[in-house]
Amino acid sequence: MSIAAVVIGLAVLVWSADRFVDGAAAIARHLGVSNLIIGITIIGFGTSAPEIAVSIIAVLEEVPGIAIGNAIGSNIANIGLILGVTALLAPIPVARGLMRKEYPLLAIATLVLVACLYDLWLGWFEGVILVSLLAATLSYMVYLHRHGGVVDAAMAAEVEEIVAEEIIGEDDEDEEPMSSGAAWLWVVLGLVLLVASSRALVWGASNIATSLGVSDLVIGLTIVALGTSLPELAASIASLKKSVPDLAVGNIIGSNLFNSLAVVGIPPLLGGFAVDAAVLYRDLPVMVGLTLALFVMSWGLKGGTATLARGKGILLTLTFVGYQYYLYHQVVYGTPQWFG
């Protein structure tokens, strides 16, 4: 039953998040919000909605290890697995403007997250810091895309086109744009299913952790993180199908921003909780290392556009596989001597 709860919970979680985003984007459009702002805020929130819902339920159910593991594990999976696999399917051009303007936001969010977790406690104060930084970051991103250079204007146009076609349904000749009533129905239904499926997933994952004798943190870093990262994988594959692979990197940067600031920041507002020490010595270094690797691999040495080629994709994917193997090895054989 626990395995069934995890599988069904993940499936419904991803589906309901997608429906929630469809409805929210349509409502925003009916209210006159531009596609660009919808793309940066609602779509960014939507791809992280599964992680946010799971983390909130995990804290309320008193298994905070799943919440922290879910956020950090998703960040690791986004860069190591999803971006790595996407680069294997097709080389990804990365405009320098993206790394110069958007990437620093992720770097700051990562550093603030590390500082908040350093004392192994997440309380109301840390939650306010992270959520406030998220609000400031979103405002700055909207400003960048409205007043940025040529690269940002081009990316903004691509975001608007994809939102219009894929979410709003403007250019679909066989399908009318979503009505206001239908949009509100999908928002409410999506939200209800998000909560229900998150509870089922957390219940099943917690039971599996207990039966296997492993920590909730490890389950959050593996099963839950991989499952809740499915929207990012779908978005990256969609960017390839739309022949705009450079949006895959922007999607990952945005998703990791939401994970670091919202997925970790919102739960402690409901009540503080302790953080497993393994997060500091094992998981955060991998997340920070992959975040730095993304910058190094994406920064063109001669200016202009760099490329995440297949070789880099292999390296990212192998790093993720190696990290997962280490978690498995630690669960089966215990902590290696060099980690105390």
C-alpha positions in Angstrom: 0.0 0.0 0.0 2.9 2.4 0.7 4.4 1.8 -2.7 1.1 2.3 -4.3 0.6 5.5 -2.3 3.9 6.8 -3.6 3.4 5.9 -7.2 -0.2 7.1 -7.4 0.6 10.1 -5.3 3.4 11.2 -7.6 1.3 10.7 -10.7 -1.7 12.7 -9.3 0.7 15.3 -7.9 2.3 16.1 -11.2 -1.0 16.0 -13.1 -2.7 18.3 -10.6 0.2 20.7 -10.6 -0.1 21.0 -14.3 -3.9 21.6 -14.2 -3.3 24.2 -11.4 -0.8 26.1 -13.5 -3.2 26.0 -16.5 -6.0 27.5 -14.5 -3.8 30.1 -12.7 -2.3 31.2 -16.0 -5.7 31.5 -17.7 -7.0 33.5 -14.7 -4.0 35.8 -14.8 -4.6 36.3 -18.6 -8.2 37.2 -18.0 -7.1 39.8 -15.5 -4.8 41.3 -18.1 -1.5 40.0 -16.8 1.1 39.7 -19.6 2.4 36.4 -20.8 5.9 37.4 -19.7 5.0 37.9 -16.1 2.9 34.7 -16.2 5.9 32.8 -17.5 8.3 34.1 -14.9 6.0 33.8 -11.8 3.1 31.4 -12.3 4.9 28.9 -14.5 8.0 29.1 -12.3 5.8 28.4 -9.2 3.9 25.7 -11.1 7.0 23.6 -11.8 7.9 23.8 -8.1 4.3 23.3 -6.9 4.8 19.5 -6.2 7.9 20.2 -4.1 6.2 23.0 -2.2 3.1 20.9 -1.5 5.1 17.9 -0.4 7.3 19.9 1.9 4.4 21.6 3.6 2.6 18.3 4.2 5.9 16.7 5.4 6.4 19.3 8.1 2.8 19.1 9.2 3.1 15.3 9.4 6.3 15.8 11.4 8.7 14.2 8.9 10.7 17.3 8.0 13.5 15.2 6.6 11.3 14.6 3.6 10.8 18.3 3.1 14.6 19.2 3.2 15.6 16.1 1.2 12.9 17.0 -1.4 14.2 20.5 -1.9 17.9 19.7 -2.0 17.5 16.4 -3.9 15.3 18.2 -6.5 18.0 20.8 -7.1 20.6 18.1 -7.5 18.4 16.1 -9.9 17.5 19.3 -11.9 21.2 20.0 -12.8 22.7 16.5 -12.6 20.0 14.4 -14.2 17.5 16.6 -16.1 20.0 19.1 -17.6 22.5 16.3 -18.1 20.0 14.1 -20.0 18.7 17.1 -22.0 22.3 17.9 -23.0 22.7 14.3 -24.1 19.6 14.5 -26.3 20.7 17.8 -27.9 23.5 20.4 -27.3 22.1 23.3 -25.3 23.3 26.8 -26.2 23.5 29.1 -23.2 23.5 32.9 -23.8 26.0 34.7 -21.7 23.3 37.2 -20.7 21.5 34.4 -18.8 24.6 33.5 -16.8 25.4 37.2 -16.2 22.0 38.3 -15.0 19.8 35.3 -13.9 22.5 32.9 -12.6 23.8 35.3 -9.9 20.3 35.2 -8.4 20.6 31.4 -8.0 24.1 31.8 -6.6 22.8 34.2 -3.9 19.9 32.0 -3.1 22.2 29.0 -2.7 24.5 30.9 -0.3 21.6 32.2 1.8 20.2 28.7 1.9 23.5 27.3 3.2 23.7 30.0 5.8 20.1 29.3 7.0 20.9 25.6 7.3 24.3 26.0 8.9 23.0 25.8 12.5 20.9 22.7 11.6 17.7 24.5 12.5 15.0 26.1 10.4 12.7 28.5 12.2 10.3 31.3 11.5 13.1 33.8 11.1 14.9 31.7 8.4 11.6 31.2 6.7 10.9 34.9 6.5 14.4 35.6 5.1 14.0 33.0 2.3 10.5 33.9 1.3 11.4 37.7 1.4 14.4 37.0 -0.9 12.1 35.0 -3.2 9.7 38.0 -3.5 12.6 40.3 -4.2 14.1 37.9 -6.8 10.8 37.6 -8.7 10.5 41.4 -8.8 14.0 41.7 -10.1 13.5 39.0 -12.7 10.4 40.8 -14.1 12.5 44.0 -14.2 15.3 42.3 -16.0 13.1 40.8 -18.7 11.3 44.1 -19.2 14.4 46.3 -19.3 17.1 43.9 -20.3 19.3 43.8 -23.4 18.8 42.0 -26.7 19.3 38.5 -25.3 16.7 39.1 -22.6 14.2 40.5 -25.0 14.6 37.5 -27.3 14.2 35.1 -24.4 11.2 37.1 -23.2 9.6 36.7 -26.6 10.2 33.0 -26.5 8.6 32.8 -23.0 5.6 34.7 -24.2 5.1 32.5 -27.3 5.3 29.3 -25.3 3.0 30.5 -22.6 0.5 31.7 -25.2 0.6 28.5 -27.2 1.1 25.8 -24.5 -0.8 27.3 -21.5 -3.3 29.9 -22.7 -4.1 28.1 -26.0 -4.1 31.3 -28.1 -2.7 29.8 -31.3 -4.6 26.5 -31.1 -7.1 26.5 -34.0 -9.0 23.5 -32.7 -9.4 24.7 -29.1 -10.8 27.8 -27.5 -8.9 29.6 -24.8 -9.9 28.5 -21.3 -12.9 30.3 -19.9 -12.8 32.1 -16.6 -15.2 29.6 -14.9 -13.1 26.6 -16.2 -9.9 28.3 -15.0 -11.2 28.7 -11.5 -12.5 25.1 -11.5 -9.0 23.8 -12.4 -7.3 26.0 -9.8 -9.6 24.7 -7.0 -9.5 21.1 -8.2 -5.8 21.2 -8.8 -5.1 22.6 -5.3 -7.3 20.0 -3.6 -5.6 17.2 -5.5 -2.2 18.7 -4.8 -2.9 18.5 -1.1 -4.4 15.0 -1.2 -1.7 13.5 -3.4 1.0 15.1 -1.3 -0.4 13.5 1.9 -0.5 10.1 0.2 3.0 10.5 -1.1 4.4 11.6 2.3 2.5 8.8 4.1 3.8 6.2 1.7 7.4 7.5 1.6 7.5 7.7 5.5 6.3 4.1 5.7 8.9 2.9 3.2 11.6 4.7 5.1 10.5 3.0 8.4 10.3 -0.4 6.8 13.7 -0.1 5.2 15.3 1.4 8.3 16.5 4.5 6.5 16.0 8.1 7.3 13.2 10.3 5.9 15.9 12.5 4.6 17.3 9.8 2.3 13.8 9.0 1.0 13.3 12.7 0.3 16.6 12.9 -1.5 15.8 9.9 -3.8 12.2 8.7 -4.4 10.4 12.0 -3.6 12.9 14.3 -5.2 13.0 12.3 -8.4 9.3 12.1 -8.6 8.6 15.8 -8.0 11.2 16.8 -10.6 9.1 15.3 -13.4 7.6 18.7 -14.3 11.1 20.1 -14.9 11.9 17.2 -17.1 8.8 17.7 -19.1 9.5 21.4 -19.5 13.1 20.7 -20.7 11.9 18.2 -23.2 9.3 20.6 -24.4 12.0 23.3 -24.9 13.8 20.8 -27.3 10.5 20.1 -29.2 9.9 23.8 -29.6 13.5 24.3 -30.9 14.4 26.6 -28.0 16.8 24.4 -26.0 18.4 27.4 -24.3 15.2 27.8 -22.3 16.0 24.5 -20.6 18.8 26.2 -18.6 16.5 29.1 -17.7 13.9 26.6 -16.5 16.4 24.8 -14.3 17.7 28.1 -12.8 14.2 29.2 -12.1 13.1 25.9 -10.6 16.2 25.7 -8.3 15.5 29.3 -7.2 12.0 28.3 -6.1 13.2 25.1 -4.5 15.9 27.0 -2.4 13.7 29.9 -1.4 10.1 28.7 -1.4 10.3 24.9 -0.9 12.7 25.4 2.0 11.3 28.8 3.2 7.6 28.2 3.4 7.5 25.1 5.7 9.3 26.7 8.7 6.7 29.5 8.7 4.3 26.8 10.0 6.7 25.7 12.7 10.5 25.3 13.2 12.3 22.0 12.9 15.7 20.4 13.2 17.8 19.5 10.2 19.8 16.3 9.9 23.6 16.9 10.1 24.1 14.8 7.0 22.6 17.7 5.0 25.7 19.8 5.8 28.5 17.4 5.1 26.9 15.3 2.3 24.1 16.8 0.4 24.7 20.6 0.4 28.2 20.2 -0.9 26.9 18.2 -3.9 24.2 20.8 -4.6 26.6 23.7 -4.3 29.2 21.8 -6.5 26.6 21.2 -9.3 25.5 24.8 -9.1 29.1 26.0 -9.6 29.6 23.4 -12.3 26.6 24.8 -14.2 28.2 28.2 -14.2 31.6 26.9 -15.3 30.2 24.7 -18.1 27.8 27.5 -19.3 30.2 30.5 -19.4 31.7 31.0 -22.8 35.4 31.7 -22.6 35.4 34.0 -25.6 32.1 35.7 -24.8 28.8 35.3 -26.5 27.1 31.9 -26.3 28.5 28.7 -24.6 27.2 25.2 -25.3 26.3 22.4 -22.9 27.5 19.7 -25.3 27.0 16.0 -24.9 30.3 15.5 -23.1 29.2 17.9 -20.4 25.8 16.2 -20.3 27.6 12.9 -19.6 29.6 14.4 -16.8 26.5 15.9 -15.1 24.6 12.6 -15.5 27.5 10.6 -14.1 27.8 13.0 -11.1 24.1 12.5 -10.3 24.4 8.7 -10.7 27.5 8.7 -8.5 25.7 10.7 -5.8 22.7 8.3 -5.9 25.1 5.3 -5.6 26.8 6.9 -2.6 23.4 7.3 -0.9 22.6 3.6 -1.6 26.1 2.6 -0.4 25.7 4.6 2.8 22.2 3.1 3.5 23.5 -0.5 2.9 27.0 -0.3 4.4 26.8 2.7 6.7 28.7 6.0 6.8 32.3 5.8 5.4 35.1 6.5 8.0 36.1 9.8 6.4 32.7 11.2 7.3 32.9 10.3 11.0 
